[in-house]
Amino acid sequence: MQKAAHPTWPSVADAQPLADHDIRTVDSDGQTVWVEVKASTGRHGRFRWPRAEFRLALRARDRYVLFRVYEAHTVSPTIREIHDPVGRFQLGELDLDLDSLASDVGPAN
């Protein structure tokens, strides 16, 4: 993946509070890159991943980047960049709390 250019921020200023990503940009190869930023004031790695964002990560795969920002309230936060978090999960490099997942197959006919 090349360096991205032309970012747009659909979820800023409540323009789209339910957007499935934080930033959409175009890579130098002309492909869309979806960026999600998860920040906290602590050093723990846990974050809530809404369904729409996770679905986009499943579809976009290597065109999806997750930035985890630790100690966001400080002047020197730690930032971790994770490309294709779904692939990282499949490799055992990222944990998902699957016990908390709920499913709905629709009402009985």
Secondary structure, 3 states (H helix, E strand, C coil): CCCEEEEECCCHHHCCCCCCCCEEEEECCCCEEEEEEEECCCCCCCCCCCHHHHHHHHHHHHHEEEEEEECCCCCCCEEEEEECHHHHHHCCCCCCCHHHCCCCCCCCC
